[in-house]
Amino acid sequence: MRKLAALCFPLMLAAPLAADPLSDLLSEALERAVNEHTVPAVDHFDVATALLSDVAGDNCLPNAVKPAYNEAFDAWMGLQHLHLGPVEANGRILAIAFWPDKKGMIPRTLAGYIADEDPVIEDPEEFAQASIAVRGLFALEYMLYDEQFNDYSEDSYSCHLVQAVARDLHRMGAAIKAEWEAPDGFAQTLLLAGEAPHPLYLTRTESVQALYTMLTSSLEVTRDQRIGRPIGSFEKPRPTRAEAYRSDRAQRNVVLQLQAARDLARKLAPGEMPLAEAAFEKTIALAEGLNDPGFAGVEDPMGRLKVEIIGQNITTILGHLANEVGAPLGVSAGFNASDGD
């Protein structure tokens, strides 16, 4: 018997290890999420900001710039949930979208720049170091849509300020693309994890968890900020706290964020996610059906209720994602930089 055991023991060691089904699921989910979700989102923002910069350079007046501005904002809503790597580097995420501006810094800073005709706008490198309150999509929203700022002529300081903001947005969009998609860029950091040239995540599980955290936290931000801020309380709704209400984008931003979250969830999901799909479909339909572009309707009790119900449905989505995406992959939402905002 001892001889038989001695003969069998080396054979047992030589037997191939069983395949790890979870490891395969994680790798496949990671490849889909990075290559089919993050890279297209990065590309779209780069292209849209390039168009915005070109349009503003040719004609800086509000009516000429608004369509390209809205395309760039649309593209941002497909990227803004990825609080990772190049999107966060050098403070880009706040420079692109400084919201909520709880202290009203944007209009005060813009007014100061215009009154002083600050020459920083003529130097792209210097403007890249300027206050986040005078840069990005929300500063541009004031310049294009707010009556305090949007009555300007060609060759005025305000015109050149609009052009500087548009150029700066494209500079950041191009930098995000370059840093995300380089051979040793952030996409590879996610895909290769501990084997990446500059590892940030030790395992592919950590990479997947980072993306899953971005998915869930983006939905929480929509529920708590994009919806929670304007609905306020029943006694005191606050429609002017809605995101991008000046450009009538509050409703649209909720729809686009939900669509982006659904796409990332589909890429991460290791199989069918019928409950999450149904919840996404219902919630997106409710958001699309509001007919309240700037969330001005939250001042009416019925309008407020309709918006509030969308937030409640987002909570339902989060529960289904935990069961149908997170649990099968062995990941849960972790801490991210937007927590506590």
N, C-alpha and C positions, 0 to 999 in steps of 0.2 A: 504493500500500500504506500509506504514511504517512497519507493522508487517511482511508482506511478505519479505521485504528487510532484516529485522532483521533475519528472518529464513534462507534466502538464503546466507547471508554473511558468516556464519561459514562454510557452505558447500563449498563455493568458496575457502576458506582458506585450507580446507581439501583435495581438489582435487589434485592429483599428478601432479608434475611439468612435462611439456613436455620434452621428451628426447632431448638432444642436439646433433644433427647429426654431427656437427663439432668436438665436443669433442670425439665422437666415432672414427671419421676419424683420429684424431690426435693420439689417443691411439693405434689404429691399425697400423698406419704408424710407430710410435715409436717402437712398439714391433718388427715389421718386420726389421726395420733398425738396431736395437740393436742386436737382436738375430740371424738374418740371414745375416747380413753384418759385423758389427763390431766384434762380437765374433769370427767368422771364420777367419777374417783377423788377429786378435791378435793371434789366435792359429797357423795359418800358419807361421807367422813370428817367433814365438817361436820354432816351429819344424825345420824350415829352418836354424835358427841360431844355434840350437843344432847340426844339421848335420855339419854345417860349422866348429864349434868348434871341433867336433870329427875328422873331416877329417884333419884339420890343425894340430891337436895334433898328428895324426899318420904320416902325411907326409906334411911338411910345404912348399915344393917346388911349384913354381907357377903353373905348369901344373897339379899338383895333386889337388890344392886348387881351381882353376878357376871354375870348374863345380858347386861346392858347393857355391862358392861366388856368382855366377850368380843366383842360386836358392834363396839365401838369399836376393839378390837385387830384384828379382822378387816378393818375399813375401813382401818386404818393399814397393814396388809400390802399393800393395793392402792395405797398412796401412797408408802410409805417409800423406794422405790427412786428417787424423783424428787428427788435432792439438788440442787435448783435453786431459784433465786428465793425466793419467799415461804416455801417449806418450810425453807430454810436461814436466812432472815433472822432477826436478833435471837436467834440460837442456838436456834431452835425445834426443829430436828431432834433435838438432844440433850435439850432440855427435855421433848419428847414421849416419847422412847425412849432413855434413858441406859443403853445396853448395848453391849458388855460392861462391867460394873462391876468391874474387875479388882482394886480395892482395898477392896471392900466398903463403899463410901461410903454407899449407900442405907440399909441398916439402921442404921448408926451415926447418920446424920443424922436419920432418922425418930425414933429413940429419944431423941435430944437434944431435938428439937422437942416430943415428947410429955412428956418429963420436965420441961421448962421451961414447958410450955404457952405457947409462943411466940405472941404475939398477931398476928403477921404474917398468919396464915391468915384473919383477919377482914376484911382489906382486899385486894380482888382486884388492885389496882394494885401494892401492895407485894409481894403473893405472886408476881406476875409477875416480880419481881426476885430471888426467893428462890433458894436453891441448886437446881441441876438434880437433885440427889440426893433432894429431897423433893417433886419434881413428876413428872408424867407417868405413863405406863402401868406402869413398873416399880416406882415408889413405890407406886402403887395396888395392884399385884399383891401386894406385901408386906402391905399393910393388909387385903387381902381373903382372902389364902390362907396367910400365914405365921402359925404358932401364937404367935409372939412378939408379934404385933400385932393379930390379928383377933378377939380376945375383948374386945369393947368394947360399951358400951351407947349407946342414943340419948342425945343431948345431952351426951355425953362429949367431951373434947377430940379424941379419935381420930375420933369421928363427924364433927366439924366439919372435921377435917383431910381426911378422905375427900371431903367436899363441896367443900372448897377445891380439891383436886386435880382433881376432875371439872369444876368451873367453869372452872378454868384450861385444861384440855384443850379445852373447847369454845371458850373465848376464842381459843385458837390456831387451832383448826379454822375458826372464823368469819373470822379475820384472813387465813388462807391463801386461803380462798375469795374474799374481797373483793379481795385483792391479785392473785390469779390471773385473775379474771374481769372486772375493771373494764375500761371501754372502752380505757384505756391501760395495762392490767395485763400480767401476765407472759405470758399466753397470746398477746397481741398482740406482745409482745417476741419470742417464738419465731416466730410466723407471719410477721411483717413484717421481721424481722432488721434490716438496715441502714436500712430505711425506717420503723422503729418510732419512736414519739415519744421514747423513751428507749432507744436501741439498745444492746444488749449483744453481739449477734452481728452481724458485718458482712455475712454472706451467709446464705442459707437452707441452704447446705451446712454452715455452722457450727452452725446451729440443729439440723439433723438429726444432726450428729456429737455434739452435746451429749446428745441423747436416746439415741442409740445407745450412747454411753459409759455412761449411766445403766443401760441394759439389760444390758450386759455386766458392769459392775462389781457390779450387784445379784446376778447369778448367782455371781460370784466370792466375794462376801460370804457367800452361802449355803453355797458349797462350803468356804470356808476358815474361816468363823466358826460359822455355825449347825450345820455338820456337823463341821468340823475341831476345834473346841474340845471338844465332849463326847467324841468318840472318842479324843482324846488319843493315846497310844501303845498298842501291844498290851499292854505290861507294865503300863501305868497309864492305863486309861480314866478320864474325868472327867465323869460324867453330870451333876453339879451345875453344870457350866459351860454346859449347854444353855440356849438362849434360852427364857425364860418357862417353865421346867420346873415351877415351883411351881404354876402354873395348868394344867399338862398341855397346854401349847400348842406345845412344841418341834416335834413332828411336823406339827401343823397349820400352823405358820408356814412351814415348808419347802414344804408343798403350796401354800399361798396365794401365796407368793413366786414359785414356779414358774409358777403360773397367771397371775399378773400379768405376769411376764416374757414368757410366751407371747403374751398379748394385745398387749403393746407391740410385740413382734416382728412379729406379724401386721399391725399397723397400719403399721409402718415398711416392711415387705417390699414391693418394687416388683412382685413377681409371686409365683408359687408358691415355697414353701420346703419341699419334700417331706422332705428329710433332717432338717431342724430340727424339723419337725412330728412326724416319727416319733420323734425323740429326746426331744422334750418329752413325748409321749404315754407312752413307755416309762418315763421318769424320774418323771413324776407318778404313774403306776400303782404304781411301786415304793415311792414315798413314802406313798401312800395305803394300801398293803398292809402297812406295818410293824407295825401294832397295838402301837405303843410311844409313847403320847402325850407322855411327858416325857423320852424317850430314856434311861430307866433301863436298858433292855436292852443298852446298849453295854458294860456290865460283863461280859456273856456274850460269848465269842468269836464265836459265830454272829450274835448280835444286832449286835455291832460291825461285822462284815463286811457285813451288810445295809445299815447306814447308810453305811458307807464306799463301797459300790458306787454309791449315789446320788450321792455326790460325784464319782466317776469318770465317771458319766454326764453330769453337768453340764459337765465338761471337753469331752465329746463335743459337747454342745449348742453350746458356745462356738465350736468349730471350724466347725460347720455354719452358725452365724449369720454368721461372718466371710465365708463363701463365698456364702451365699444372700441375705444382707441387706446387710452392710457393703460388700462388693466391688461389687455392682451399683449401689449408691448413691454409690460413690466415697468412702466414709468408713471410718474405723477408730476404735477406742476410744482416747480421749485420757485425760489426767489428770483425776481427780476428787477431791473432798475426802475421800472415804473411803479412798483409797489409803494403804496403810501402817498402817491401824488394826490 
